[in-house]
Each structure stands twice: as C-alpha cells, then as structure tokens.
Amino acid sequence: PQHGKLKLIHSSDSPGVHDNITTFTDQDILGEWLMYVHDDSETEYDEFLLVASTTGPGPEGVVGDGGTERLSAEMKVTVSVGLKNDEKPVRVVDKVFDVVRNGQRLLTLADLCYHDPDSDFDDGQLLYTRRGIPNGDLVRASDPTQKLYQFRQNDLREGRVLFRHWGADSARFVLFVTDGVHYTSSLLEISVSEPYVRVVNN
C-alpha cells in the first residue's frame, strides 16, 4: 500500500513482530488477524496488488514440494478510507491589524486567516467567536449598528466584518476558532495611528 501497511495481530506475539508484512495465509484472514493500518494522511483511497498461490516459496526460491504444480492468481485490493475530523485549525496569517485613529477598516483574510488541515473541510466554514475589545468593536459592514460576536471565515472573505476604533491606541483581544469539533484560540493585536500611506511595491 502507498498510504498504509498490512500487519498481523496475533495476540501471543510481541508488538511490531508482524508489522508491515508482505506475505500471509488464508488462516490469517479467517482468524481475523490481518489488518490494514492507514498512515493518517489525508487520503481517501489506497490499493495494493496480491499474488495468491496454492503453495509459497520453498528453500532457495523453489516453489512447491515434490514437484507439485503451483497455481496462482493476481488481484488488486482497493481500500476506501473514511476521513475523520482530527485536526485543529491553524493560523496562516498572523499580523498586527492597523487602523486609523477613531476610524474604521474592514477585517479581511489578508489580516486574519486560519486553515483546517482536514482535507474534506471547507475553511470558509470556520467559526470565529470574539471576546471584549478594549479599544473598539467588530460590527456588520452592511449595518454598523449591529455588533458581531460570531462570524465565519467566509464573512472575512466577503468583506462583511468591520472594525471601528475608539479609545486606546494599542490593544489585543481574544478570538476562538472552531471547525465544529476542535477549538483553538489566538490574539488579534490592534495598532492605531494617524492616517498613513504604505508602499506596497517599492
């Protein structure tokens, strides 16, 4: 297999003795001792080829005993892997959020972004929950009278989250991010200044 291995799980054997095997018998299958172990990568499919034969290789590679004819067949075994949500969201954009004193600015993916390593999860569905902000508020861009305490990453992508400054020139606030199963937390730092021009490409 490319994304896992085969192992035998005889209860009397020491762990690892029959790890990553290349040969096994009908009895191993009937006794339910043969196991496929996935490597925990984000793959949904695996396969391996088998040669099933009536007798195995003997001494010095001689097949069969007493001249018995060897009967064999080749087959492909396919493995379908059911992925599970086992990864926490990871922050991929971590920077200070600059805003003009007593002004407002959209919070976007260029300022704050997370990625969920689970391959079957849509990052846009990550849910953000924020705590109190010492020097401003997050509000709905289409209606600044509505404070936002929760929003999805898609809202950052679509320009729906607006930060409005008041108070101190520097502060941080806590954000919790979840994919519905796993939570992570981080701080967003706010830096306030007079109006400025930033050189994007010098």
Solvent accessible surface area in square Angstrom, and as a share of the most:
residue,aa,sasa,rsa
1,P,57,0.36
2,Q,152,0.67
3,H,59,0.26
4,G,19,0.18
5,K,66,0.28
6,L,11,0.06
7,K,52,0.22
8,L,21,0.11
9,I,72,0.36
10,H,47,0.21
11,S,120,0.77
12,S,108,0.70
13,D,52,0.27
14,S,71,0.46
15,P,137,0.86
16,G,53,0.51
17,V,90,0.52
18,H,62,0.28
19,D,53,0.27
20,N,99,0.51
21,I,28,0.14
22,T,126,0.73
23,T,105,0.61
24,F,50,0.21
25,T,81,0.47
26,D,109,0.56
27,Q,103,0.46
28,D,12,0.06
29,I,90,0.46
30,L,138,0.68
31,G,27,0.26
32,E,143,0.64
33,W,89,0.31
34,L,51,0.25
35,M,80,0.36
36,Y,54,0.20
37,V,47,0.27
38,H,48,0.21
39,D,75,0.39
40,D,98,0.51
41,S,40,0.26
42,E,63,0.28
43,T,34,0.20
44,E,107,0.48
45,Y,118,0.45
46,D,3,0.02
47,E,61,0.27
48,F,28,0.12
49,L,138,0.69
50,L,41,0.21
51,V,88,0.51
52,A,47,0.36
53,S,43,0.28
54,T,85,0.49
55,T,40,0.24
56,G,44,0.42
57,P,101,0.64
58,G,26,0.25
59,P,114,0.72
60,E,178,0.80
61,G,54,0.52
62,V,94,0.54
63,V,51,0.29
64,G,17,0.16
65,D,108,0.56
66,G,89,0.86
67,G,79,0.76
68,T,75,0.44
69,E,136,0.61
70,R,94,0.34
71,L,108,0.54
72,S,69,0.45
73,A,57,0.44
74,E,146,0.65
75,M,89,0.40
76,K,119,0.50
77,V,46,0.27
78,T,81,0.47
79,V,26,0.15
80,S,106,0.69
81,V,22,0.13
82,G,75,0.72
83,L,43,0.22
84,K,148,0.63
85,N,49,0.25
86,D,50,0.26
87,E,59,0.26
88,K,111,0.47
89,P,5,0.03
90,V,79,0.45
91,R,46,0.17
92,V,85,0.49
93,V,38,0.22
94,D,111,0.58
95,K,99,0.42
96,V,64,0.37
97,F,1,0.00
98,D,32,0.16
99,V,2,0.01
100,V,53,0.30
101,R,81,0.30
102,N,112,0.58
103,G,24,0.23
104,Q,100,0.45
105,R,79,0.29
106,L,72,0.36
107,L,1,0.00
108,T,42,0.24
109,L,42,0.21
110,A,69,0.53
111,D,3,0.02
112,L,0,0.00
113,C,22,0.13
114,Y,5,0.02
115,H,84,0.37
116,D,1,0.01
117,P,44,0.28
118,D,3,0.02
119,S,69,0.44
120,D,94,0.49
121,F,51,0.21
122,D,85,0.44
123,D,32,0.16
124,G,0,0.00
125,Q,75,0.33
126,L,0,0.00
127,L,40,0.20
128,Y,0,0.00
129,T,30,0.18
130,R,8,0.03
131,R,128,0.47
132,G,60,0.57
133,I,15,0.08
134,P,81,0.51
135,N,0,0.00
136,G,1,0.01
137,D,19,0.10
138,L,1,0.00
139,V,5,0.03
140,R,92,0.34
141,A,33,0.26
142,S,101,0.65
143,D,46,0.24
144,P,51,0.32
145,T,120,0.70
146,Q,85,0.38
147,K,111,0.47
148,L,13,0.06
149,Y,117,0.45
150,Q,98,0.43
151,F,8,0.03
152,R,98,0.36
153,Q,2,0.01
154,N,42,0.21
155,D,28,0.15
156,L,1,0.00
157,R,120,0.44
158,E,102,0.46
159,G,22,0.21
160,R,111,0.40
161,V,0,0.00
162,L,13,0.07
163,F,1,0.01
164,R,97,0.36
165,H,10,0.05
166,W,129,0.45
167,G,54,0.52
168,A,58,0.45
169,D,61,0.32
170,S,76,0.49
171,A,15,0.11
172,R,145,0.53
173,F,4,0.02
174,V,51,0.29
175,L,0,0.00
176,F,65,0.27
177,V,0,0.00
178,T,9,0.05
179,D,14,0.07
180,G,64,0.61
181,V,91,0.52
182,H,49,0.22
183,Y,142,0.54
184,T,30,0.17
185,S,64,0.41
186,S,23,0.15
187,L,79,0.39
188,L,2,0.01
189,E,71,0.32
190,I,0,0.00
191,S,41,0.26
192,V,13,0.07
193,S,46,0.29
194,E,106,0.47
195,P,100,0.63
196,Y,93,0.35
197,V,144,0.83
198,R,140,0.51
199,V,105,0.60
200,V,143,0.82
201,N,140,0.72
202,N,175,0.90
